[in-house]
Amino acid sequence: MESLSFNKGEWAEVYIFFKVMADRKLYTADADFHPIKGVYLDVIAVIREEVKDRIYCYKTGDRVTILLNDKRVGEVPVRKFIKYKNLLWKLLEENTETTFTSQEIEDFLHSIFIYKPKSPANIISDFCGGTVDITIETKDRSGIDRILGFSCKSDLSASATLLNASGDNTNFIYEVTGPMDDERMEHFNNLFKETVRKGKVCYDVATSERMHYLHTIGCDLEFLRPAGKHTRENLIKCGGLEMPVIVAGMLKKFYFENFSGKTSMEDCIEYLADNDVVGYGFEDLSQTYRGKIAHFLLCTFTGMRLGTSWNGRQEVNGGYIVVKNDGDVVAFHSTIADEFKDFLVAKMQMEGPSHSRHKDMVIYKEDGKYFLKLGLQLRFKLSR
């Protein structure tokens, strides 16, 4: 059988599985990633389905009982989960390679019928769409049992993205207004910065310099439409007719106003409110735009993709589990909607993708007018 070679993010998902089985609790975290004393979910079981209709259930306890389609197929002392949790954490801390293997951990995983890092069960994915990383049967403080699908992330090497750029699916089209001509377009498109990566000289798109140049010559950007086939429709389903304009405003703040420098959601909210990009025309605009951005982030987190038609339903109904740098595992529960939205707003920042890969940040000309695409990417800022 082929050896299990996972990257650090995938091994982190295995670590989360080991950790929740060993601890039997999943603590809720505050905004600074500290577990909230006394606020946790009891973990009753982890449910996995690597092969359709073969549902494995791992019941927590001093001895972990393994069921296949409700029939007992094995039993493992919980101390083994603790042992391999500790071993895997040591490997995650010490391994400098992006991808690695461990024969000892692989043998244990095979012994408990696991061959993939993630394997949500159809009890979640049939209803939601199937992009959760781990499915957990839980009991909350009120004694209510729920089966929840969580997204797993770690900050072991780099902060996780909430939304990855995907070509025109995440590109937004603006008209370049003001004194633009062919010569200035050519100058803009030839602004690069020289960098050295792995001993090789590379020429990257000079995003900040290009934006500065537009300011210098007196040009502005006027949003027209999303470039992607499904983007506008999905954003409207998420937040109404104004949602594409709001996201476009966030992009303009990041690229054109901040020259692709550090831009938080708070920065975007302030810019949107000050300029009332939608034209609401009433008071308390900060709260209005905050609510719109928060809901957009929640929809993105729980399942909305901009490249495919979205049915408006949540894929991840549990929330977000993160592996902290000290090996602890905590959760942010999307079932506590307002608090989870606050977390997303507080911990999200704008990010520029690879412009050459996603074909944005280049001015082009059509019918005598000049246009520019700006690419959307969102990343967690989870320093702790």
ZIWOCOR-V231537 format. One line per field, one symbol per residue. burial: # if it has 9 or more other C-alpha atoms within 8 Angstrom, else .. A space follows every 10 residues. Layout:
# ZIWOCOR-V231537
burial->???
This chain:
# ZIWOCOR-V231537
burial->.....##### ########## ##.####### ..#.##..## ########## ...####### ..#######. .....###.. ##.##..##. .#.......# #...##..## ...#..#### ##.##..### ########## ......#### ######..## ########## #######..# ....#..##. #......... ...####### #####...## #.#.####.# ##.###.##. .#####.### ######.### ..###.#### ###..##... ....##..## .######### #######.## ...####### ####....## ####.....# ########## ###.#..### ###......# ########## ....
